[in-house]
Amino acid sequence: MAIPNVKRYRITKPDGSDSATIMAVLPKGADVDAYVKDASERFDWKVWSESKAAHYRIRVGQQKQRKSK
């Protein structure tokens, strides 16, 4: 079941080279621009880029599968 009132926000690296999406529930009257700016500064970009690189590995060739008896 999904969490109600969750919105997606696009954040960018401080140098502007990459972007990520975060999901948050903000209270009424909250300053969305200030939240997004603060979140992009506190976001762990190094771990995010390592995770992204590990996720998109290119498989070279196929391994032969054996049937176990």
C-alpha positions in Angstrom: 0.0 0.0 0.0 1.3 3.4 -0.9 1.9 6.2 1.5 -0.6 9.0 0.9 0.5 12.6 0.1 4.0 11.5 -1.0 5.5 13.8 -3.7 8.6 13.3 -5.8 11.1 16.1 -6.0 14.0 16.2 -8.5 17.3 17.3 -6.9 20.6 18.2 -8.7 24.2 18.0 -7.6 25.6 21.4 -6.4 27.8 21.4 -9.5 24.8 20.6 -11.7 26.3 17.5 -13.3 23.7 14.9 -12.2 20.3 14.6 -10.7 18.3 12.3 -8.5 14.7 11.9 -7.3 13.7 12.0 -3.7 10.2 11.3 -2.2 8.9 13.3 0.8 5.8 14.3 2.6 6.0 18.0 3.5 3.6 19.8 5.9 1.2 22.4 4.6 2.9 25.8 4.2 6.4 24.4 4.0 8.9 26.1 1.7 9.4 23.5 -1.0 12.3 25.3 -2.7 14.2 25.6 0.6 13.6 21.9 1.3 14.8 20.8 -2.1 17.9 23.0 -1.8 18.8 21.7 1.7 18.1 18.1 0.6 20.4 18.4 -2.4 23.2 19.7 -0.2 22.8 17.0 2.4 22.3 14.1 -0.1 25.2 11.6 -0.2 26.1 11.9 -3.9 29.2 9.7 -3.7 27.2 6.7 -2.5 24.4 7.4 -4.9 26.8 7.4 -7.9 28.6 4.2 -6.7 25.2 2.5 -6.4 24.1 3.7 -9.8 27.4 2.4 -11.4 27.1 -1.0 -9.7 23.5 -1.3 -10.9 24.2 -0.9 -14.6 26.8 -3.5 -15.2 27.2 -4.8 -18.7 27.4 -8.5 -19.0 30.0 -9.8 -21.4 29.2 -13.2 -22.9 27.0 -15.9 -21.4 27.9 -18.6 -19.0 27.1 -22.1 -19.8 24.6 -23.5 -17.3 24.9 -27.1 -16.1 22.0 -29.3 -15.0 22.6 -30.8 -11.6 21.7 -34.5 -11.2 
